[in-house]
Amino acid sequence: MSQKSSGPLSKFNLALALLWLVDVVVTVAGYLVLTSSNATQAEFYTSQSSDYVAYFTAQSGSNLGATLLGAGVIGFIITLAAHAVSWSISKNAVVTSPVNATDEPDFDFDDDTDFDAEETAPVQARAAEAGTVTAAAGTAPADLTPAASVPADEQAPAAPAETGTGDEPTDEPKTAR
Protein backbone atom coordinates (compact mmCIF):
# COMPACT_ATOMS: atom_id res chain seq x y z
CA MET A 1 0.00 0.00 0.00
CA SER A 2 1.57 3.27 -1.07
CA GLN A 3 1.33 6.48 0.92
CA LYS A 4 -0.38 9.43 -0.74
CA SER A 5 1.92 12.41 -1.10
CA SER A 6 -0.89 14.98 -1.15
CA GLY A 7 -2.69 14.00 2.07
CA PRO A 8 -2.52 15.97 5.33
CA LEU A 9 -0.42 13.30 7.04
CA SER A 10 2.21 13.24 4.26
CA LYS A 11 3.99 16.21 5.83
CA PHE A 12 3.71 14.85 9.39
CA ASN A 13 7.03 13.66 10.84
CA LEU A 14 6.23 11.03 13.47
CA ALA A 15 9.77 10.87 14.87
CA LEU A 16 9.88 14.62 15.54
CA ALA A 17 6.41 14.53 17.09
CA LEU A 18 7.54 11.76 19.45
CA LEU A 19 10.66 13.75 20.38
CA TRP A 20 8.53 16.79 21.24
CA LEU A 21 6.20 14.58 23.31
CA VAL A 22 9.09 12.99 25.23
CA ASP A 23 10.60 16.42 25.90
CA VAL A 24 7.31 17.71 27.31
CA VAL A 25 6.82 14.61 29.49
CA VAL A 26 10.38 14.67 30.87
CA THR A 27 10.27 18.41 31.55
CA VAL A 28 6.87 18.25 33.27
CA ALA A 29 7.89 15.17 35.32
CA GLY A 30 11.13 16.93 36.38
CA TYR A 31 9.22 20.04 37.40
CA LEU A 32 6.70 18.04 39.45
CA VAL A 33 9.36 15.97 41.22
CA LEU A 34 11.46 19.06 41.94
CA THR A 35 8.58 21.11 43.36
CA SER A 36 7.19 18.27 45.47
CA SER A 37 10.64 17.45 46.89
CA ASN A 38 11.33 21.10 47.63
CA ALA A 39 7.97 21.33 49.36
CA THR A 40 8.85 18.27 51.48
CA GLN A 41 12.17 19.86 52.47
CA ALA A 42 10.47 23.13 53.36
CA GLU A 43 8.02 21.22 55.56
CA PHE A 44 10.92 19.39 57.23
CA TYR A 45 12.63 22.67 58.05
CA THR A 46 9.51 24.40 59.38
CA SER A 47 8.32 21.48 61.52
CA GLN A 48 11.80 20.83 62.91
CA SER A 49 11.21 17.11 62.57
CA SER A 50 13.89 14.54 63.21
CA ASP A 51 12.79 12.22 60.38
CA TYR A 52 16.02 12.21 58.43
CA VAL A 53 14.87 9.50 56.01
CA ALA A 54 12.20 11.87 54.67
CA TYR A 55 14.79 14.66 54.54
CA PHE A 56 17.30 12.60 52.49
CA THR A 57 14.50 11.37 50.22
CA ALA A 58 13.46 14.98 49.61
CA GLN A 59 17.07 15.94 48.79
CA SER A 60 17.38 13.03 46.33
CA GLY A 61 14.04 13.99 44.78
CA SER A 62 15.20 17.57 44.35
CA ASN A 63 18.37 16.39 42.58
CA LEU A 64 16.38 14.00 40.37
CA GLY A 65 13.80 16.66 39.52
CA ALA A 66 16.47 19.21 38.63
CA THR A 67 18.25 16.66 36.45
CA LEU A 68 15.02 15.72 34.63
CA LEU A 69 14.11 19.37 34.17
CA GLY A 70 17.56 20.11 32.70
CA ALA A 71 17.39 17.06 30.42
CA GLY A 72 13.96 18.17 29.21
CA VAL A 73 15.18 21.67 28.37
CA ILE A 74 18.25 20.31 26.54
CA GLY A 75 15.92 17.88 24.74
CA PHE A 76 13.80 20.84 23.61
CA ILE A 77 16.87 22.54 22.17
CA ILE A 78 18.05 19.40 20.37
CA THR A 79 14.56 18.65 19.05
CA LEU A 80 14.20 22.23 17.84
CA ALA A 81 17.50 21.91 15.96
CA ALA A 82 16.41 18.57 14.45
CA HIS A 83 13.10 20.12 13.48
CA ALA A 84 14.89 23.02 11.76
CA VAL A 85 17.15 20.65 9.82
CA SER A 86 14.20 18.49 8.81
CA TRP A 87 12.26 21.55 7.67
CA SER A 88 15.23 22.80 5.67
CA ILE A 89 15.70 19.44 3.96
CA SER A 90 12.02 19.18 3.05
CA LYS A 91 11.99 22.77 1.77
CA ASN A 92 15.07 22.17 -0.40
CA ALA A 93 13.64 18.87 -1.69
CA VAL A 94 10.55 20.70 -2.95
CA VAL A 95 12.60 23.40 -4.65
CA THR A 96 14.92 21.06 -6.55
CA SER A 97 13.44 19.21 -9.46
CA PRO A 98 13.86 15.45 -9.66
CA VAL A 99 16.45 14.18 -12.12
CA ASN A 100 15.06 12.01 -14.86
CA ALA A 101 17.07 8.81 -15.26
CA THR A 102 16.63 8.90 -19.06
CA ASP A 103 18.19 12.35 -19.41
CA GLU A 104 21.66 12.12 -20.83
CA PRO A 105 24.25 14.75 -19.99
CA ASP A 106 25.10 17.12 -22.81
CA PHE A 107 28.85 17.23 -23.13
CA ASP A 108 29.53 19.89 -25.72
CA PHE A 109 32.96 18.89 -26.96
CA ASP A 110 33.91 20.53 -30.21
CA ASP A 111 36.90 18.41 -31.16
CA ASP A 112 38.25 15.36 -29.38
CA THR A 113 41.67 15.65 -31.07
CA ASP A 114 42.39 19.17 -29.88
CA PHE A 115 45.70 18.61 -28.10
CA ASP A 116 48.32 21.12 -27.20
CA ALA A 117 51.57 21.00 -29.13
CA GLU A 118 53.42 20.38 -25.86
CA GLU A 119 51.47 17.16 -25.36
CA THR A 120 51.81 15.85 -28.91
CA ALA A 121 55.47 16.69 -29.51
CA PRO A 122 56.93 13.88 -27.33
CA VAL A 123 54.52 11.36 -28.87
CA GLN A 124 55.49 12.39 -32.40
CA ALA A 125 59.20 12.27 -31.51
CA ARG A 126 58.88 8.71 -30.18
CA ALA A 127 56.89 7.71 -33.25
CA ALA A 128 59.60 9.15 -35.52
CA GLU A 129 62.28 7.20 -33.63
CA ALA A 130 60.29 4.00 -33.97
CA GLY A 131 59.79 4.62 -37.69
CA THR A 132 56.02 4.77 -37.61
CA VAL A 133 54.14 7.34 -39.60
CA THR A 134 52.00 9.85 -37.77
CA ALA A 135 49.28 11.79 -39.48
CA ALA A 136 47.68 15.12 -38.87
CA ALA A 137 44.35 15.19 -37.10
CA GLY A 138 41.48 14.10 -39.33
CA THR A 139 43.54 12.29 -41.98
CA ALA A 140 44.31 8.61 -42.21
CA PRO A 141 47.96 7.59 -42.13
CA ALA A 142 49.39 6.29 -45.39
CA ASP A 143 50.50 2.96 -43.89
CA LEU A 144 46.92 2.08 -42.90
CA THR A 145 45.81 1.59 -46.52
CA PRO A 146 44.33 -1.86 -46.93
CA ALA A 147 46.55 -4.26 -48.92
CA ALA A 148 43.62 -5.39 -51.07
CA SER A 149 43.24 -1.92 -52.61
CA VAL A 150 46.91 -1.75 -53.72
CA PRO A 151 47.86 -3.86 -56.76
CA ALA A 152 50.17 -6.78 -56.00
CA ASP A 153 52.98 -5.51 -58.22
CA GLU A 154 53.09 -2.17 -56.34
CA GLN A 155 53.22 -3.71 -52.88
CA ALA A 156 56.63 -3.63 -51.19
CA PRO A 157 58.14 -7.00 -50.51
CA ALA A 158 58.14 -8.03 -46.88
CA ALA A 159 61.44 -7.72 -45.06
CA PRO A 160 62.95 -11.04 -44.03
CA ALA A 161 62.47 -11.74 -40.37
CA GLU A 162 65.53 -12.30 -38.27
CA THR A 163 65.38 -15.44 -36.23
CA GLY A 164 68.30 -14.97 -33.90
CA THR A 165 69.77 -12.31 -31.69
CA GLY A 166 73.26 -12.64 -33.09
CA ASP A 167 74.75 -14.37 -30.10
CA GLU A 168 74.16 -17.89 -31.37
CA PRO A 169 77.01 -19.70 -33.17
CA THR A 170 76.45 -19.98 -36.93
CA ASP A 171 78.29 -21.72 -39.74
CA GLU A 172 78.65 -18.50 -41.71
CA PRO A 173 81.81 -16.49 -41.31
CA LYS A 174 81.50 -13.25 -39.48
CA THR A 175 82.31 -10.14 -41.40
CA ALA A 176 82.91 -6.68 -40.07
CA ARG A 177 80.45 -4.11 -41.17
Secondary structure as UniProt FT lines:
FT   HELIX           8..11
FT   HELIX           14..47
FT   HELIX           52..95
FT   TURN            101..102
FT   TURN            112..113
FT   HELIX           117..130
FT   TURN            137..138
FT   HELIX           142..144
FT   HELIX           147..149
FT   TURN            152..154
//
